[in-house]
Amino acid sequence: MAEPMEVNADTFSKEVLEETVPVLVDFWAEWCGPCRMLAPVVEEIAREMDKKVKVVKVNVDLNPSLAASYGIMGIPTLILFKGGKPVERLIGYMPKAKIVEAINRHI
């Protein structure tokens, strides 16, 4: 799967928490400018790191309870999950190299 998959409160557990590979979750919203800037970076990472890491997106406007349960205060927020637990949290727009470096620490 090369493209990031949209997940919601109903599919989050199966697609993120039960996954055997690390999962990068992009918490975002349509109206968020930095989120739109980060989207192509996240898509590139999904394509380039396919098989090593799974990339999913959570629209915080459609899934407020999910965002609240992970303490999302600002978007974009990327959280890397490994073994069902959050192991990295990156907040705001950042260069691809910094995101890849954070992922590489856990694969």
Order of alpha helices (4+ residues) and beta strands (2+ residues): beta-beta-alpha-beta-alpha-beta-beta-alpha
